[in-house]
Amino acid sequence: MTATPPVRRELLVDTPHGEGRLVVDAAASPVATVVLSHGAGNGVESRDLEALAACLPHQGVSVVRFEQPWRRAGRKVATAPPTLDAALLVAVPALRESGDLVGPLVVGGRSAGARSAARCADALGAQACLLLSFPLHPPGKPEKSRLPELAGLAGLGVPALVVQGERDAMGRPEEFPDDVELVVVPGADHGLKVAARAPLSQDDALDLVVESTLEWIVREAVGNAAS
């Protein structure tokens, strides 16, 4: 008997800062839905977001990638952080209204999208928060820490997972507090691209991201929602 393949569709959303786009990769019988925003230098085609969208729906987790209005409009530079939050706070309710948000909500993203997810998780009623390549500080400026955004999640009781490259110039794994749940991708940079001499291949690195994320979602989102 052949398993039902995931279904992909797109939804356009009017936000206070222009039109956004939701790319939905829906599981056949979803147990949770992950909504992911992209970073400030790339879009929903980022290698980690694509890997999650390709793999998680086969495991019962729908993946929705949110393309911010600035990116959809063809701009090369992201708009200010408050505009990212405002758009995300409209996009997720629109997803609920469409019927594409099934099961517990995990909100997340990569880099700037991770920061936005951390700031908006409570307002969106998220069960958990997935932070890919969290930019703990600007490159070379550790004194400008964004740690309070992570601490805010802990204070609200929202479980968070940080997936961080070993060579991330915007926050190496050892810079994070011990109480942060962290998956380290060996040899990877901020884009989760691994060096040629890294201890694992690029495909293996993305497999690590997917498998770690899936285990965490089942434990923290699906399991906690059922308890």
N, C-alpha and C positions, 0 to 999 in steps of 0.2 A: 504493500500500500504506500503510495507516494505522499509525502507530507505536502501540505498546502504552502505554496511559496509566499513570501511576504508581498504586500501590495505597496507600490509607491504612488503617491499623488502629491500635488502641490496646492497650497492655499495662499492667496494674497491677502494681506492684512493692512488696513489703513491705520497708521499710527500718528501721534502728534508731530512726527518728524519725517513723514513720507511713507511710501508703501514698503512694507516688509514682505518677506516670503517664507513660508513654512514648507519644508520638504519632509514629507511624512513617509517613513518606511515602517509600515504597520505589520506587526506579527499577526498570525492567523487567529490566535487566541491569547491576547496579551495579558500578562500578569502584572505589568508595570509599564509606564511610559517615561522615557528620558527625553527632555528637551534641552538641546545644546546650542549655544551661541558661539560664533566664531571669534577670532582675534582681531586686533587692530590692523594687522598687516596681511591678512588673507581672508578667505571666505569659507563657505561650508564644504569646500572641496579639500580642506586640510586632511593630511594623511590619517590622523587619528580619528577625526570625525567620520571620514569615509569608512574606515575600518569598523568602527562601532555600528554605523548604519548598515553595513553589509552583513555583519555577523550576528548582532544581538537579536534581530527579529526572528532568526531561526531558532533561538532559544526562548522565545516567548516574551521578549521585551521589545516594545515598539520604540523606535528612535525618530525624533523630530529635530531637524536642524533648522535654526532660525537665522535667516539672512537679514541683517540689519539694513534699514533704509539707506544709509550712506553707501553701503556696498552695492545694493540693488540699483542705486542711481548712477553707478559707475565712478564714484569718487575713489581716489587712491588713499585718502587720509580719513581715519575714523573721526566722527564727531565726538563731542565731550561726553564723559562718563554719564552725566545725568540723562542725556538723550538716549543712551543705550538702555538704561533702566526703564525709561518711559516707554520705549518701544516694546521691551520684553514684557512689561506689565500689561500691555494691551494684547500682545500676541498669544500668551498662554490662555487667557479667558476666551479668546477667539477659537483656540484649539478645543477648549472644553465645549463650546457651543456647537462646534462642527461634529462632535461625537468621536473625535480622533484621540482624545485623552482618556485612556482606559486604565483603571487600576491606580496604584499609588504613583504620585508624580515625583520624579527625580529631576531637579533642574540643575543645569551645569553649563559647561562651555570650556573653551580654551583661552588662556591668556586674558585679554580684556573681557572676553565673554565669561571667563571664570569669575572674575571680580564682580561683574554685573550680577551673575547668578547668586553669588554670596550675599550681595546687598539686597537682592529681591526675594530670596528663598522664603523668608517668613511671610511676606505679604502675599506670595503666591500659594501659600499652604503646602509647600513642598515637604515630602516625607524625608528627603535626603538631598545632598548637594555634591555633585561630581565636579572636581576642579582639575582640569588638565593644564599642565604647565602654568601653575599659578604664578603671576609676576610679583613675587614677594617685595621687590624693589626695582627701580630702574637700573639698567646695567652700570655697574661701578659705583652705585650710590646706595649702599646698604643702610645708610642713616635715614633714607626716605622709605620706611617700612610700611607695607600694607597689611601687616599682621593683624591690626584691629578688625579688619573685615573677616578674617578667619575666626578670631576670638569671638566676634559677634554671633557666629553660627553656634559655637559651643555654648555661649550664654543662653541661646534660645532653645538648646537641646536638639538642634538639627544635625544629624550625623553627616560628616563630610569625609570625602576621600580625595587626597591630593595625589595626582600621578605626575611625577617630576623627573626630568632628565638628569642624569648624573652630572652633566656639564652645563646645566642651564645657567647662563650668565645673569638671569633675573631672579635667581634664588636657587642655590645648590641645596640638595637634600639636607646636608648637615646644618643649614641655617634655620631650618624649621624647628619649632619646639618639640620636645619628646612626646607630648600628648596629641600631636597631629597624626592621624592615620595616613601613612605615606607608602606609595608604591614607587620604587626607584627603577628607572629604565637605564640599565648600564650603558655607558658610552654615548648617551643621547643628549642633544642640545635642547634649546627652548622649543624648537619645532618638532621635537622627538625624532629627529634624524640622527642615526647612529654613525659614528666615525668608521672609516674603512677598516681600522684595526680594532674595532669594538669587540667585546667578548661574545656578541650575538649579532645575527644578521638583522636587516631592517624588517623583514617579515617576522622574525622571531620577536623583535621588539614590539611590533604591533599586536602579535598574538598575546604577549604579556599584558598589554594595555587592555585588550578585550577580555581575557580570562579573569584578570584581577577585578575589572569593573563588574563583570557578570556575577562573580562570587560575592562581591560587596553588595550589589543591588539585591540579590536574593536574600542575603543576611539582614541588611539594614532597612530595606524598603518593603520587600514582599513579606519577609518574616515578621517585622514589627507591625505591619498593617494587619496581619492575620492574628496576632497575639492580643 
